[in-house]
Amino acid sequence: MKEHMASGDPVQAGEVPLCVPEIRGNEWNYIRECLDTNWVSSAGSFVDRFESMLAEYVNAKYAVATINGTAALHIALLVAGVEPDDEVLVSTMTFIAPANAIRYAGAWPVFVDAEPQYWQMNPQNVVDFVEQDCSWVAGELRNKTTGRRVKAIVPVHILGHPVDLDPIQAVAEKYNLSVIEDATESLGAKYKGQMVGHLGDIACFSFNGNKLITTGGGGMIVTDNEAWAQRARHLTTQAKDDPIEYIHDEIGYNYRLTNIQAAMGCAQMELVDDYIEAKRSIASAYDEILEGLPGIKSMTQAPWAESVYWLFTVLVDQAEYGMGSRELLGKLKDTGIQSRPLWQPMHLSPAYANLKPADCPVANRLYQDGLSLPCSVGLGESQRLVTDTLNLLGANKK
Ligand SMILES: Cc1ncc(COP(=O)(O)O)c(C=O)c1O
């Protein structure tokens, strides 16, 4: 069975999956090399090579490979100095991993609504929270209501599009907050000409099965901060201080990527620009065809952004299109086309029901109306089936 983003039942032959990996490069050769040479575990030349390729690609000085993106976020928070009972601002419209990573560090997420145009973390809400709901006490930013220290911001570049980071960076600098980019969904995207992942203090990527490039499961931390990179490497390898005596100077984690996975990552990285080009042409074909379809609004790219359109998503206006996003999901499924709603926003998640309720109307609407459409790099002719079906369903409801 092919890898896919589960939205219910497994994808069957002949169906159009949402987003599957593209494996057509040197994956077999490099993985075979690992097996032939016995370098299968977390030491090996492919891990170093994959790190260098990633660092070079996003223009960062250092990269540290991890077992997945969630582990990368956990470690990035720790090296950025986030401590138990701190607060960390994070997008509410995201997959749950960054919020969970904040809790793994013992800190508390403060959920920030999305902006309505590009659906990313709303920078004005970040500034308002910091300037109005916090105070500067003895060199630290404190939430006036909870009294907790606010230590970092995690902007999540969702769906392949960057967050508008300048206002966030400015307020972070003013109050000495770390900016930890969750760039897991946006490898290759650019903000004002700069690579996502090289905008904040430290950034994280994911290579799980549905991402632009995949290692099956994997992640990466990138930063220009040498001390942070060293600490990240130390923490991801059980904080082993003396390899002979097995002396560990603190409690570390077994988070390092294996050579086999990194081998796959190297092969995938060799084709990353081709994959991005494919994602962009899929997006422009959707844009063109769906433009005239009442009630379907495609994701848009900000003038200051270069999106990689990782997961092509539309908003479905129930009144105008004739059915809502969930009914459409069901109809597409009946036709063998897989689609998926956006994530339940974090401020609504039962996992975070113990936090103070947050008012995030934009994320609520995105959750209600959002639907991601098939957009695998190898989508090809199947895209026509998707757009024809959307047109037909819309016309039939009129
Ligand atoms: C926004 C976001 N952050 C973090 C992750 C976590 O990455 P991983 O699944 O590799 O742990 C993902 C995706 O899986 C994601 O979409």
The ligand as an SDF file (V2000), in Angstrom:
LIG
                    3D

 16 16  0  0  0  0  0  0  0  0999 V2000
    3.4930   21.6940   11.1500 C   0  0  0  0  0  0  0  0  0  0  0  0
    4.1530   20.4040   11.5150 C   0  0  0  0  0  0  0  0  0  0  0  0
    5.0240   20.3960   12.5410 N   0  0  0  0  0  0  0  0  0  0  0  0
    5.6470   19.2800   12.9050 C   0  0  0  0  0  0  0  0  0  0  0  0
    5.4300   18.0890   12.2530 C   0  0  0  0  0  0  0  0  0  0  0  0
    6.0780   16.8710   12.8100 C   0  0  0  0  0  0  0  0  0  0  0  0
    6.8920   16.2020   11.9760 O   0  0  0  0  0  0  0  0  0  0  0  0
    7.0910   14.6190   12.1590 P   0  0  0  0  0  0  0  0  0  0  0  0
    5.8460   13.9460   11.7070 O   0  0  0  0  0  0  0  0  0  0  0  0
    8.2700   14.3380   11.3210 O   0  0  0  0  0  0  0  0  0  0  0  0
    7.3520   14.3810   13.6100 O   0  0  0  0  0  0  0  0  0  0  0  0
    4.5530   18.0630   11.1520 C   0  0  0  0  0  0  0  0  0  0  0  0
    4.2510   16.8800   10.3350 C   0  0  0  0  0  0  0  0  0  0  0  0
    4.2690   15.8040   10.4550 O   0  0  0  0  0  0  0  0  0  0  0  0
    3.8900   19.2480   10.7800 C   0  0  0  0  0  0  0  0  0  0  0  0
    3.0140   19.2580    9.7690 O   0  0  0  0  0  0  0  0  0  0  0  0
  1  2  1  0
  2  3  1  0
  2 15  2  0
  3  4  2  0
  4  5  1  0
  5  6  1  0
  5 12  2  0
  6  7  1  0
  7  8  1  0
  8  9  2  0
  8 10  1  0
  8 11  1  0
 12 13  1  0
 12 15  1  0
 13 14  2  0
 15 16  1  0
M  END
$$$$
